[in-house]
Amino acid sequence: RGYNLDLEVEGEIAELAAEFPGSPVPSLMEAGYLYWVQNYLKWDETMKVRFEEKAEVALEVAKAYLAENEGDADAQFAVGMVELMQVIYYVDHHRWWAAFWKTRSSLKTMRRLAAEYPDYHDAKLPLGMQNCYLSRPPAYLKPLAFLMRFKGDWELGLRYMREARDGGLFCRTDAGYYLAEIWIELEGDKRAARDELAKLVERFPGNLKFQARLAELDRGLGKQVEARERALEVLGDERLAAFPAIEGEALTTLLWSSLASQALELAVETADRVEVFLDEFPEGEGSQEWAAYVRAEAVLGLGDREKAVKIWREVAKGDDADAAKEAKRRLAEEVRD
């Protein structure tokens, strides 16, 4: 229910935590729920603070439980998993030293678990991510890779990720999501990434993040109509108002897929929506210049060359260097024609 973005599930998890105050499981669920929600919201500082506070509480509960149940595999996992969520959160916000220390602690726990209990597949998620991302570290992870001084094993990392996805309990969904990210980010394999996301969408059709991501992957694979229709479905969901970051992602997909699929009037309407959205959320994906560029392309397709040229001239003088360059190229083409 949490992965389907049932917003009432947070209260029910809190009830479990009240009923079982000594168990690390409800606290782990509380932190996990808030991790995903703050990730979907992105710009909500209150939600980020709530996650940080709840993660610390969950870690204290898990450590206390482990102290009373020394050697218990689930207790060890609870400690390592809370720390893993903190690691990913710190990396997202470029807090490298915090990420470094939590990474060392979490991985130590998970390596011990995987060695002692080979079938404890949940423990393999962080080990898989470590090996994949540190064997081919993207630019933003170079600081952490430098601190870790660890050269990952790509094939081992993929094996761990698949085992966590197929045999894990708590981490099954997370492993599928991050495996999709690994395929697209580190391998550039849009097809493999799409296949992973499609499995998650089938299991959790109510997850707007998974749906929006799948729509963008469809667009990247040239499935413009499918991408357009899925993005429209996401944008029509009444829950979207609570998740502006997902709205921005879906709008960007709809903008370009509408243009590519020759739904030109929809492209113009979406360009207007993107500009309004970015006025409210300037940290959102895309830029108003690119929205205007698409509007010009659509307007040209609808037969108004003069208006298209006027818009491109405005974009060419804008702050987005890439959009300005492309607008100048289109203006030069129109002059030649």
Sine and cosine of phi, psi and omega as CSV:
sin_phi,cos_phi,sin_psi,cos_psi,sin_omega,cos_omega
0.00,0.00,-0.60,0.80,0.04,-1.00
-0.90,0.44,-0.70,0.72,0.01,-1.00
-0.93,0.36,-0.36,0.93,0.10,-1.00
-1.00,0.06,0.14,0.99,0.04,-1.00
0.87,0.49,0.66,0.75,0.17,-0.99
-0.98,0.20,0.96,-0.28,-0.14,-0.99
-0.95,0.33,-0.21,0.98,0.01,-1.00
-0.99,0.11,-0.22,0.98,-0.10,-0.99
-0.93,0.37,-0.43,0.90,0.01,-1.00
-0.87,0.50,-0.66,0.75,0.01,-1.00
-0.91,0.42,-0.58,0.81,0.00,-1.00
-0.95,0.31,-0.56,0.83,0.08,-1.00
-0.91,0.41,-0.64,0.77,0.03,-1.00
-0.89,0.46,-0.59,0.80,0.05,-1.00
-0.90,0.44,-0.64,0.77,0.06,-1.00
-0.89,0.46,-0.66,0.75,0.00,-1.00
-0.89,0.45,-0.60,0.80,0.03,-1.00
-0.94,0.34,-0.58,0.81,-0.03,-1.00
-0.97,0.26,-0.55,0.84,-0.03,-1.00
-0.82,-0.58,0.94,0.35,-0.12,-0.99
-0.90,0.43,-0.40,0.92,-0.02,-1.00
-1.00,0.00,-0.16,0.99,-0.05,-1.00
-1.00,0.08,0.68,-0.73,0.04,-1.00
-0.97,0.23,-0.25,0.97,-0.12,-0.99
-0.92,0.40,-0.79,0.61,0.01,-1.00
-0.87,0.50,-0.64,0.77,0.02,-1.00
-0.90,0.43,-0.61,0.79,0.06,-1.00
-0.90,0.44,-0.66,0.75,0.03,-1.00
-0.91,0.42,-0.65,0.76,0.03,-1.00
-0.87,0.49,-0.75,0.66,0.00,-1.00
-0.90,0.44,-0.67,0.75,0.00,-1.00
-0.89,0.45,-0.68,0.73,0.02,-1.00
-0.88,0.48,-0.73,0.68,-0.02,-1.00
-0.92,0.38,-0.53,0.85,0.06,-1.00
-0.86,0.51,-0.76,0.65,-0.03,-1.00
-0.92,0.40,-0.67,0.74,-0.04,-1.00
-0.91,0.42,-0.71,0.71,0.01,-1.00
-0.91,0.41,-0.49,0.87,0.06,-1.00
-0.93,0.36,-0.60,0.80,0.03,-1.00
-0.96,0.30,-0.56,0.83,-0.03,-1.00
-0.98,0.18,-0.58,0.82,0.06,-1.00
0.89,0.45,-0.81,0.58,-0.17,-0.99
-0.97,-0.24,0.20,0.98,-0.02,-1.00
-1.00,-0.03,0.98,-0.20,-0.06,-1.00
-0.91,0.42,-0.57,0.82,0.02,-1.00
-0.87,0.48,-0.67,0.74,-0.01,-1.00
-0.93,0.37,-0.58,0.81,0.05,-1.00
-0.89,0.46,-0.69,0.72,0.01,-1.00
-0.90,0.44,-0.66,0.75,0.02,-1.00
-0.87,0.49,-0.67,0.74,0.02,-1.00
-0.90,0.45,-0.72,0.69,-0.03,-1.00
-0.85,0.52,-0.70,0.71,-0.02,-1.00
-0.92,0.39,-0.70,0.71,-0.03,-1.00
-0.92,0.38,-0.58,0.81,0.03,-1.00
-0.90,0.44,-0.64,0.77,0.02,-1.00
-0.91,0.41,-0.64,0.77,0.05,-1.00
-0.89,0.45,-0.71,0.70,-0.01,-1.00
-0.87,0.49,-0.62,0.79,0.00,-1.00
-0.92,0.39,-0.65,0.76,0.03,-1.00
-0.89,0.45,-0.70,0.72,0.01,-1.00
-0.89,0.45,-0.69,0.72,-0.02,-1.00
-0.91,0.42,-0.67,0.75,0.01,-1.00
-0.92,0.40,-0.63,0.78,0.03,-1.00
-0.91,0.43,-0.65,0.76,0.03,-1.00
-0.91,0.42,-0.65,0.76,0.01,-1.00
-0.91,0.42,-0.60,0.80,0.01,-1.00
-0.89,0.46,-0.54,0.84,0.01,-1.00
-1.00,0.06,-0.31,0.95,-0.04,-1.00
-0.77,-0.64,0.85,0.53,-0.09,-1.00
-0.84,0.54,0.74,-0.67,0.01,-1.00
1.00,0.03,-0.15,0.99,0.01,-1.00
-0.92,0.40,0.82,-0.57,-0.09,-1.00
-0.89,0.45,-0.68,0.73,-0.03,-1.00
-0.92,0.40,-0.59,0.81,0.03,-1.00
-0.91,0.41,-0.67,0.75,0.05,-1.00
-0.89,0.46,-0.68,0.73,-0.01,-1.00
-0.88,0.47,-0.66,0.75,-0.02,-1.00
-0.85,0.52,-0.70,0.72,0.02,-1.00
-0.88,0.47,-0.76,0.65,-0.04,-1.00
-0.91,0.42,-0.56,0.83,-0.06,-1.00
-0.96,0.29,-0.64,0.77,0.07,-1.00
-0.87,0.49,-0.69,0.72,0.01,-1.00
-0.90,0.44,-0.58,0.81,0.05,-1.00
-0.89,0.45,-0.69,0.73,0.05,-1.00
-0.86,0.50,-0.64,0.77,0.04,-1.00
-0.90,0.43,-0.63,0.78,0.03,-1.00
-0.85,0.53,-0.79,0.62,-0.04,-1.00
-0.89,0.46,-0.64,0.77,0.04,-1.00
-0.89,0.46,-0.73,0.69,-0.01,-1.00
-0.90,0.43,-0.63,0.78,0.05,-1.00
-0.89,0.45,-0.69,0.73,0.03,-1.00
-0.83,0.55,-0.51,0.86,-0.07,-1.00
-0.94,-0.35,0.29,0.96,0.14,-0.99
0.85,0.52,0.59,0.80,0.07,-1.00
-0.99,-0.17,0.99,0.15,-0.27,-0.96
-0.94,0.34,-0.66,0.75,-0.02,-1.00
-0.92,0.40,-0.68,0.74,0.05,-1.00
-0.88,0.48,-0.67,0.74,0.02,-1.00
-0.89,0.45,-0.65,0.76,-0.03,-1.00
-0.87,0.49,-0.77,0.63,-0.07,-1.00
-0.93,0.38,-0.65,0.76,0.03,-1.00
-0.92,0.38,-0.57,0.82,0.02,-1.00
-0.89,0.46,-0.73,0.68,0.00,-1.00
-0.85,0.52,-0.72,0.70,-0.04,-1.00
-0.92,0.39,-0.72,0.69,-0.03,-1.00
-0.89,0.45,-0.71,0.70,-0.04,-1.00
-0.92,0.40,-0.57,0.82,0.04,-1.00
-0.87,0.49,-0.70,0.71,0.01,-1.00
-0.90,0.44,-0.73,0.68,-0.08,-1.00
-0.94,0.34,-0.58,0.82,0.05,-1.00
-0.90,0.44,-0.66,0.75,0.02,-1.00
-0.90,0.44,-0.68,0.73,0.02,-1.00
-0.89,0.46,-0.74,0.68,-0.05,-1.00
-0.90,0.43,-0.55,0.84,0.01,-1.00
-0.96,0.28,-0.66,0.75,-0.05,-1.00
-0.98,0.18,-0.56,0.83,-0.02,-1.00
-0.78,-0.63,1.00,0.10,-0.08,-1.00
-0.84,0.54,-0.40,0.92,0.00,-1.00
-1.00,-0.02,0.08,1.00,0.04,-1.00
-1.00,0.10,0.98,0.20,-0.21,-0.98
-0.94,0.33,-0.41,0.91,0.04,-1.00
-0.85,0.53,-0.57,0.82,-0.03,-1.00
-0.91,0.41,-0.29,0.96,-0.07,-1.00
-0.99,0.12,-0.21,0.98,0.03,-1.00
-0.86,0.51,-0.83,0.55,0.00,-1.00
-0.90,0.44,-0.54,0.84,0.02,-1.00
-0.92,0.38,-0.62,0.79,0.05,-1.00
-0.91,0.41,-0.69,0.72,0.01,-1.00
-0.90,0.44,-0.65,0.76,0.02,-1.00
-0.86,0.50,-0.75,0.66,-0.05,-1.00
-0.92,0.39,-0.66,0.75,-0.01,-1.00
-0.92,0.38,-0.79,0.62,-0.12,-0.99
-0.96,0.30,-0.50,0.87,0.00,-1.00
-1.00,-0.01,-0.14,0.99,0.15,-0.99
-0.99,0.12,-0.46,0.89,0.04,-1.00
-0.68,-0.74,0.90,0.43,-0.14,-0.99
-0.91,0.41,0.82,-0.57,0.11,-0.99
-0.93,0.36,0.23,-0.97,-0.12,-0.99
-0.83,0.56,-0.67,0.74,-0.08,-1.00
-0.93,0.37,-0.30,0.95,-0.01,-1.00
-0.99,-0.12,-0.01,1.00,-0.04,-1.00
-0.84,0.54,-0.64,0.77,0.03,-1.00
-0.87,0.50,-0.69,0.73,0.00,-1.00
-0.94,0.34,-0.63,0.78,0.03,-1.00
-0.88,0.48,-0.63,0.78,0.03,-1.00
-0.90,0.44,-0.69,0.72,-0.01,-1.00
-0.93,0.37,-0.60,0.80,-0.06,-1.00
-0.96,0.29,-0.51,0.86,-0.03,-1.00
0.78,0.63,0.76,0.65,-0.03,-1.00
-0.72,-0.69,0.81,-0.59,0.04,-1.00
-0.98,-0.19,0.93,-0.37,-0.11,-0.99
-0.95,0.31,0.26,-0.96,0.05,-1.00
-0.95,-0.31,0.95,-0.31,-0.11,-0.99
-0.85,0.52,-0.77,0.63,-0.05,-1.00
-0.91,0.41,-0.65,0.76,0.06,-1.00
-0.90,0.44,-0.65,0.76,0.02,-1.00
-0.88,0.48,-0.69,0.72,0.04,-1.00
-0.89,0.45,-0.63,0.77,0.01,-1.00
-0.89,0.45,-0.69,0.72,0.03,-1.00
-0.88,0.47,-0.68,0.73,-0.02,-1.00
-0.88,0.47,-0.67,0.74,0.00,-1.00
-0.92,0.39,-0.63,0.78,0.00,-1.00
-0.92,0.38,-0.61,0.80,0.06,-1.00
-0.92,0.39,-0.64,0.77,0.01,-1.00
-0.92,0.39,-0.67,0.74,-0.12,-0.99
-1.00,0.03,-0.50,0.87,-0.10,-1.00
-0.88,-0.47,-0.08,1.00,-0.03,-1.00
-0.97,0.24,0.22,-0.97,0.06,-1.00
-0.93,-0.37,-0.94,0.35,-0.01,-1.00
-0.93,0.36,-0.56,0.83,-0.16,-0.99
-0.98,-0.18,0.12,0.99,-0.09,-1.00
-0.84,0.55,-0.76,0.65,-0.04,-1.00
-0.94,0.35,-0.69,0.72,0.01,-1.00
-0.86,0.51,-0.64,0.77,-0.01,-1.00
-0.90,0.43,-0.66,0.75,0.04,-1.00
-0.90,0.44,-0.67,0.74,-0.01,-1.00
-0.90,0.43,-0.75,0.67,-0.05,-1.00
-0.96,0.29,-0.45,0.89,0.10,-0.99
-0.91,0.41,-0.63,0.78,0.08,-1.00
-0.88,0.48,-0.67,0.74,0.03,-1.00
-0.90,0.43,-0.61,0.79,0.04,-1.00
-0.89,0.45,-0.69,0.72,-0.01,-1.00
-0.87,0.48,-0.69,0.72,-0.08,-1.00
-0.98,0.18,-0.63,0.78,-0.11,-0.99
-0.99,0.15,-0.65,0.76,-0.10,-0.99
-0.98,-0.18,-0.41,0.91,-0.05,-1.00
-0.93,-0.38,-0.34,0.94,-0.05,-1.00
0.93,0.37,0.42,0.91,-0.04,-1.00
-0.99,-0.13,1.00,-0.03,-0.05,-1.00
-0.92,0.39,-0.57,0.82,-0.02,-1.00
-0.91,0.42,-0.74,0.67,0.01,-1.00
-0.90,0.44,-0.64,0.77,0.03,-1.00
-0.89,0.45,-0.67,0.74,0.00,-1.00
-0.90,0.44,-0.65,0.76,0.00,-1.00
-0.86,0.50,-0.66,0.75,0.03,-1.00
-0.92,0.40,-0.71,0.70,-0.02,-1.00
-0.90,0.43,-0.60,0.80,-0.02,-1.00
-0.88,0.47,-0.60,0.80,0.04,-1.00
-0.89,0.45,-0.66,0.75,0.00,-1.00
-0.93,0.37,-0.64,0.77,0.02,-1.00
-0.90,0.43,-0.60,0.80,0.03,-1.00
-0.91,0.42,-0.63,0.78,0.01,-1.00
-0.98,0.22,-0.58,0.81,-0.08,-1.00
-0.78,-0.63,0.95,0.31,-0.04,-1.00
-0.90,0.44,-0.32,0.95,0.00,-1.00
-1.00,0.09,-0.02,1.00,-0.02,-1.00
-1.00,0.09,0.96,-0.27,-0.08,-1.00
-0.92,0.39,-0.52,0.85,0.03,-1.00
-0.91,0.42,-0.73,0.68,0.02,-1.00
-0.88,0.48,-0.66,0.75,-0.01,-1.00
-0.90,0.44,-0.71,0.71,-0.01,-1.00
-0.91,0.42,-0.63,0.77,0.01,-1.00
-0.92,0.40,-0.65,0.76,0.02,-1.00
-0.90,0.43,-0.63,0.77,0.04,-1.00
-0.87,0.49,-0.68,0.74,-0.01,-1.00
-0.92,0.38,-0.61,0.79,0.05,-1.00
-0.91,0.40,-0.63,0.78,0.09,-1.00
-0.86,0.50,-0.67,0.74,0.01,-1.00
-0.89,0.46,-0.67,0.75,0.02,-1.00
-0.91,0.41,-0.41,0.91,0.03,-1.00
-1.00,-0.04,0.10,0.99,0.04,-1.00
1.00,0.07,0.11,0.99,0.04,-1.00
-1.00,0.03,0.96,0.29,-0.18,-0.98
-0.94,0.35,-0.65,0.76,0.00,-1.00
-0.91,0.41,-0.71,0.70,0.03,-1.00
-0.87,0.49,-0.68,0.73,0.02,-1.00
-0.89,0.45,-0.69,0.73,0.00,-1.00
-0.88,0.48,-0.73,0.68,-0.05,-1.00
-0.93,0.38,-0.61,0.79,0.01,-1.00
-0.94,0.35,-0.64,0.77,0.03,-1.00
-0.90,0.44,-0.63,0.77,0.06,-1.00
-0.89,0.46,-0.62,0.78,0.02,-1.00
-0.89,0.45,-0.68,0.73,0.03,-1.00
-0.89,0.46,-0.71,0.70,-0.06,-1.00
-0.94,0.35,-0.30,0.95,0.03,-1.00
-1.00,-0.01,-0.04,1.00,-0.04,-1.00
-0.98,0.21,0.75,-0.66,-0.07,-1.00
-0.92,0.39,-0.31,0.95,0.01,-1.00
-0.98,0.18,-0.17,0.99,-0.16,-0.99
-0.89,0.46,-0.48,0.88,-0.02,-1.00
-0.84,0.54,-0.43,0.90,0.00,-1.00
-0.99,0.12,-0.14,0.99,-0.10,-0.99
-0.74,-0.67,0.95,0.30,-0.06,-1.00
-0.88,0.47,-0.51,0.86,0.01,-1.00
-0.90,0.43,-0.62,0.78,0.04,-1.00
-0.93,0.37,-0.61,0.79,0.05,-1.00
-0.86,0.51,-0.69,0.73,0.00,-1.00
-0.89,0.45,-0.65,0.76,0.02,-1.00
-0.90,0.43,-0.69,0.72,-0.02,-1.00
-0.93,0.38,-0.60,0.80,0.03,-1.00
-0.90,0.44,-0.66,0.75,0.02,-1.00
-0.88,0.47,-0.70,0.72,0.04,-1.00
-0.88,0.47,-0.70,0.71,-0.02,-1.00
-0.90,0.43,-0.61,0.79,0.00,-1.00
-0.84,0.54,-0.80,0.60,-0.10,-0.99
-0.98,0.19,-0.57,0.82,0.01,-1.00
-0.95,0.31,-0.51,0.86,0.07,-1.00
-0.91,0.41,-0.69,0.73,0.03,-1.00
-0.90,0.43,-0.73,0.69,-0.06,-1.00
-0.92,0.39,-0.49,0.87,-0.01,-1.00
-1.00,-0.08,0.17,0.99,0.06,-1.00
0.90,0.43,0.43,0.90,0.17,-0.99
-1.00,0.02,0.96,0.29,-0.25,-0.97
-0.94,0.35,-0.63,0.78,0.03,-1.00
-0.91,0.42,-0.62,0.78,0.07,-1.00
-0.90,0.43,-0.60,0.80,0.03,-1.00
-0.88,0.47,-0.67,0.75,0.03,-1.00
-0.90,0.43,-0.71,0.70,0.01,-1.00
-0.88,0.48,-0.65,0.76,-0.03,-1.00
-0.94,0.35,-0.60,0.80,0.07,-1.00
-0.86,0.51,-0.65,0.76,0.05,-1.00
-0.89,0.46,-0.69,0.72,-0.02,-1.00
-0.91,0.42,-0.62,0.79,0.00,-1.00
-0.90,0.44,-0.68,0.73,-0.02,-1.00
-0.90,0.43,-0.66,0.75,0.05,-1.00
-0.90,0.44,-0.69,0.72,0.00,-1.00
-0.86,0.50,-0.71,0.70,-0.04,-1.00
-0.95,0.31,-0.38,0.92,0.15,-0.99
-0.90,0.43,-0.63,0.78,-0.02,-1.00
-0.99,0.14,-0.59,0.81,-0.03,-1.00
-0.79,-0.61,0.98,0.21,-0.06,-1.00
-0.89,0.46,-0.30,0.95,0.03,-1.00
-1.00,0.10,0.05,1.00,-0.05,-1.00
-0.95,0.31,0.17,-0.99,-0.04,-1.00
-0.94,0.34,0.60,-0.80,0.05,-1.00
1.00,0.05,-0.12,-0.99,0.02,-1.00
-0.56,-0.83,0.39,-0.92,0.02,-1.00
-0.91,0.40,-0.50,0.86,0.03,-1.00
-0.90,0.44,-0.67,0.74,0.03,-1.00
-0.93,0.38,-0.59,0.81,0.06,-1.00
-0.88,0.47,-0.68,0.74,0.03,-1.00
-0.91,0.41,-0.62,0.79,0.03,-1.00
-0.86,0.51,-0.72,0.70,0.02,-1.00
-0.90,0.43,-0.63,0.77,0.04,-1.00
-0.85,0.53,-0.67,0.74,0.00,-1.00
-0.89,0.46,-0.69,0.72,0.03,-1.00
-0.87,0.49,-0.69,0.73,-0.02,-1.00
-0.92,0.39,-0.66,0.75,0.01,-1.00
-0.89,0.46,-0.65,0.76,0.05,-1.00
-0.87,0.49,-0.70,0.72,0.02,-1.00
-0.89,0.45,-0.46,0.89,0.02,-1.00
-1.00,0.09,-0.03,1.00,0.13,-0.99
0.97,-0.24,0.06,1.00,-0.03,-1.00
-0.96,-0.27,0.99,0.15,-0.05,-1.00
-0.91,0.42,-0.65,0.76,-0.06,-1.00
-0.88,0.47,-0.68,0.73,0.01,-1.00
-0.93,0.38,-0.63,0.78,0.01,-1.00
-0.88,0.48,-0.71,0.70,0.01,-1.00
-0.88,0.47,-0.65,0.76,0.02,-1.00
-0.88,0.48,-0.69,0.73,0.00,-1.00
-0.91,0.41,-0.69,0.72,0.01,-1.00
-0.87,0.49,-0.60,0.80,0.03,-1.00
-0.89,0.46,-0.62,0.79,0.04,-1.00
-0.93,0.38,-0.67,0.74,0.01,-1.00
-0.90,0.44,-0.62,0.78,-0.03,-1.00
-0.89,0.46,-0.37,0.93,0.02,-1.00
-0.98,-0.18,0.08,1.00,-0.08,-1.00
-0.99,0.15,-0.02,-1.00,-0.09,-1.00
-1.00,0.09,-0.32,0.95,-0.01,-1.00
-0.99,0.12,0.96,-0.29,-0.12,-0.99
-0.89,0.46,-0.66,0.76,-0.02,-1.00
-0.92,0.39,-0.69,0.73,0.03,-1.00
-0.90,0.43,-0.64,0.77,0.02,-1.00
-0.89,0.46,-0.68,0.74,0.01,-1.00
-0.88,0.47,-0.69,0.72,-0.01,-1.00
-0.92,0.38,-0.61,0.79,0.03,-1.00
-0.90,0.44,-0.65,0.76,0.03,-1.00
-0.90,0.44,-0.62,0.79,0.03,-1.00
-0.90,0.44,-0.67,0.74,0.00,-1.00
-0.93,0.37,-0.60,0.80,0.05,-1.00
-0.90,0.45,-0.66,0.75,0.01,-1.00
-0.89,0.45,-0.63,0.78,0.04,-1.00
-0.89,0.45,-0.67,0.74,-0.01,-1.00
-0.92,0.39,-0.59,0.81,0.05,-1.00
-0.90,0.43,-0.68,0.73,0.01,-1.00
-0.89,0.46,-0.65,0.76,-0.01,-1.00
-0.92,0.39,0.00,0.00,0.00,0.00
